[in-house]
């Protein structure tokens, strides 16, 4: 990511929203499967950090993101212990639409960060796009696998990975044009966010 203080602050805030949104999706799935606190914690961790860990493994980055940011891990651990109370509170103050928006933000942020880090490691452009998509969707895949379910990305025909792929490709195009890197990140992230919400809102589906 570009070294820009305000951008890094904004990305940090969006990453926090994305991480906890994915963790909450893990809580919801764990509750459906009637998992105990340990199972709930594992599913929430996989949801929140699965994509970043997959990226770090493939790019041989150490330490892993969740190792560097243990405060997130502690917060998710504490939330897992009180998951029933947390979910009840969330249902009162946060609508399903808000969670959808937060999930779309997470998809955008993690996808673009994965692509950016892949480019920093001098990977080929198409490979960098795939790295971004993997970063964005892997958390949800691991969550569903741990819950013994077919991953949502394979059973839901609404564009999801497709939005991430298009946004990562847009990021590469903007980077190639050598515009302000701050806007490269923000515009491509916003594109994924808007594309995900618009296709969901109008029930756009991919052909089977």
C-alpha positions as CSV (number, residue, x, y, z in Angstrom):
1,X,0.0,0.0,0.0
2,X,1.2,3.5,-0.6
3,X,2.8,5.4,2.3
4,X,0.3,8.1,2.9
5,X,-0.7,8.9,6.5
6,X,-4.4,9.8,5.8
7,X,-4.9,6.9,3.5
8,X,-3.3,4.4,5.9
9,X,-5.6,5.8,8.7
10,X,-8.7,5.3,6.4
11,X,-7.6,1.8,5.4
12,X,-7.0,0.9,9.0
13,X,-10.6,2.0,10.0
14,X,-12.1,0.1,7.0
15,X,-10.0,-3.0,7.8
16,X,-11.3,-2.9,11.3
17,X,-14.9,-2.8,10.0
18,X,-14.2,-5.6,7.6
19,X,-12.5,-7.8,10.1
20,X,-15.3,-7.6,12.6
21,X,-17.9,-7.9,9.9
22,X,-16.4,-11.2,8.8
23,X,-16.0,-12.3,12.5
24,X,-19.7,-11.6,13.1
25,X,-20.6,-13.7,10.0
26,X,-18.6,-16.5,11.7
27,X,-20.5,-16.1,14.9
28,X,-23.8,-16.3,13.0
29,X,-22.8,-19.5,11.2
30,X,-21.4,-21.0,14.4
31,X,-24.6,-20.3,16.2
32,X,-26.6,-22.1,13.4
33,X,-24.4,-25.1,14.0
34,X,-24.8,-24.9,17.8
35,X,-21.0,-24.7,18.3
36,X,-19.4,-24.1,21.7
37,X,-17.2,-21.1,22.5
38,X,-14.1,-22.8,21.2
39,X,-15.7,-23.7,17.9
40,X,-17.2,-20.2,17.6
41,X,-13.8,-18.7,18.1
42,X,-12.2,-20.9,15.5
43,X,-14.9,-20.1,12.9
44,X,-14.8,-16.4,13.7
45,X,-11.0,-16.4,13.4
46,X,-11.1,-18.2,10.0
47,X,-13.7,-15.8,8.7
48,X,-11.8,-12.7,9.8
49,X,-8.2,-13.7,9.1
50,X,-8.5,-16.6,6.6
51,X,-8.0,-14.4,3.5
52,X,-5.1,-12.4,4.9
53,X,-3.4,-15.6,6.1
54,X,-3.9,-17.3,2.7
55,X,-2.3,-14.2,1.1
56,X,0.6,-14.2,3.6
57,X,1.3,-17.9,3.1
58,X,1.3,-17.5,-0.7
59,X,3.5,-14.4,-0.6
60,X,5.7,-15.8,2.1
61,X,5.1,-12.8,4.4
62,X,5.9,-13.1,8.0
63,X,4.7,-12.6,10.6
64,X,1.1,-13.2,9.7
65,X,-1.3,-10.3,9.9
66,X,-3.2,-11.7,12.9
67,X,0.1,-12.3,14.7
68,X,1.0,-8.6,14.2
69,X,-2.4,-7.4,15.3
70,X,-3.1,-9.4,18.4
71,X,-5.6,-6.9,19.7
72,X,-8.0,-8.0,17.0
73,X,-7.5,-11.6,18.1
74,X,-8.1,-10.8,21.8
75,X,-11.3,-8.9,20.9
76,X,-12.7,-11.8,18.8
77,X,-11.8,-14.2,21.6
78,X,-13.7,-12.1,24.1
79,X,-16.7,-11.8,21.7
80,X,-16.7,-15.6,21.2
81,X,-17.1,-16.2,24.9
82,X,-20.2,-13.9,24.9
83,X,-21.3,-14.7,21.4
84,X,-25.0,-15.2,22.2
85,X,-25.1,-11.8,24.0
86,X,-23.1,-10.2,21.2
87,X,-25.4,-11.5,18.5
88,X,-28.5,-10.4,20.4
89,X,-27.0,-6.9,20.7
90,X,-26.1,-6.8,17.1
91,X,-29.6,-7.8,16.0
92,X,-30.9,-4.9,17.9
93,X,-28.6,-2.1,16.7
94,X,-27.3,-3.4,13.3
95,X,-29.6,-4.3,10.4
96,X,-28.9,-7.1,7.9
97,X,-28.3,-4.4,5.3
98,X,-25.6,-2.8,7.4
99,X,-23.8,-6.1,7.7
100,X,-24.1,-6.5,3.9
101,X,-22.4,-3.1,3.4
102,X,-19.7,-4.0,5.9
103,X,-19.1,-7.3,4.2
104,X,-18.8,-5.5,0.8
105,X,-16.3,-3.0,2.3
106,X,-14.3,-6.0,3.6
107,X,-14.4,-7.6,0.2
108,X,-13.1,-4.4,-1.4
109,X,-10.4,-3.6,1.1
110,X,-9.0,-7.1,1.3
111,X,-9.1,-7.7,-2.4
112,X,-7.2,-4.5,-3.2
113,X,-4.7,-5.0,-0.4
114,X,-4.0,-8.5,-1.7
115,X,-3.4,-7.2,-5.2
116,X,-1.3,-4.3,-4.0
117,X,1.0,-6.6,-1.9
118,X,1.3,-9.0,-4.8
119,X,2.4,-6.2,-7.1
120,X,4.9,-5.0,-4.4
121,X,6.4,-8.6,-4.6
122,X,6.6,-8.2,-8.4
123,X,4.1,-10.9,-9.2
124,X,2.7,-11.0,-12.8
125,X,-0.4,-8.8,-13.2
126,X,-2.9,-11.5,-13.7
127,X,-1.5,-13.4,-10.8
128,X,-1.8,-10.3,-8.7
129,X,-5.5,-10.0,-9.5
130,X,-6.1,-13.6,-8.5
131,X,-4.2,-13.0,-5.3
132,X,-6.5,-10.1,-4.6
133,X,-9.6,-12.2,-5.2
134,X,-8.3,-15.0,-3.0
135,X,-7.6,-12.6,-0.2
136,X,-11.1,-11.2,-0.5
137,X,-13.0,-14.4,-0.5
138,X,-10.9,-17.0,1.3
139,X,-12.2,-16.1,4.8
140,X,-15.8,-16.9,3.8
141,X,-14.7,-20.2,2.1
142,X,-12.9,-21.3,5.3
143,X,-15.8,-20.4,7.4
144,X,-18.2,-22.5,5.4
145,X,-15.8,-25.5,5.2
146,X,-15.4,-25.4,9.0
147,X,-19.2,-25.4,9.3
148,X,-19.5,-28.4,7.0
149,X,-21.3,-26.4,4.3
150,X,-20.7,-25.8,0.6
151,X,-18.9,-22.5,0.3
152,X,-21.3,-19.6,-0.4
153,X,-19.1,-18.6,-3.4
154,X,-19.9,-21.9,-5.1
155,X,-23.7,-22.0,-4.3
156,X,-24.8,-18.4,-4.7
157,X,-25.0,-17.1,-8.2
158,X,-24.9,-13.4,-7.2
159,X,-21.6,-11.8,-8.4
160,X,-19.1,-11.9,-5.5
161,X,-15.7,-13.0,-6.6
162,X,-16.6,-11.4,-10.0
163,X,-16.9,-8.0,-8.3
164,X,-13.5,-8.5,-6.6
165,X,-11.9,-9.6,-9.9
166,X,-13.2,-6.5,-11.8
167,X,-12.1,-4.2,-9.0
168,X,-8.6,-5.6,-8.8
169,X,-8.3,-5.3,-12.6
170,X,-9.4,-1.7,-12.3
171,X,-6.8,-1.1,-9.6
172,X,-4.1,-2.4,-12.0
173,X,-5.4,-0.2,-14.8
174,X,-5.3,2.9,-12.5
175,X,-1.8,2.0,-11.3
176,X,-0.6,1.6,-14.9
177,X,-1.9,5.1,-15.6
178,X,0.4,6.4,-12.8
179,X,-2.3,8.5,-11.2
180,X,-2.3,9.3,-7.5
181,X,-1.9,5.9,-5.7
182,X,-4.3,7.2,-2.9
183,X,-7.1,7.5,-5.4
184,X,-6.1,4.2,-7.1
185,X,-6.9,2.4,-3.8
186,X,-10.0,4.3,-2.9
187,X,-11.6,4.3,-6.3
188,X,-11.0,0.5,-6.9
189,X,-12.2,-0.3,-3.4
190,X,-15.3,1.8,-3.9
191,X,-16.0,0.1,-7.2
192,X,-16.0,-3.4,-5.6
193,X,-18.3,-2.0,-2.8
194,X,-20.8,-0.5,-5.2
195,X,-20.7,-3.4,-7.7
196,X,-21.5,-5.9,-4.9
197,X,-24.3,-3.8,-3.5
198,X,-25.9,-2.9,-6.8
199,X,-25.8,-6.5,-8.1
200,X,-27.3,-7.8,-4.9
201,X,-29.9,-5.0,-4.8
202,X,-31.1,-5.7,-8.3
203,X,-30.8,-9.5,-8.0
204,X,-28.2,-9.8,-10.8
205,X,-27.1,-13.4,-11.1
206,X,-24.4,-15.2,-13.1
207,X,-25.5,-17.7,-15.7
208,X,-25.4,-21.4,-14.6
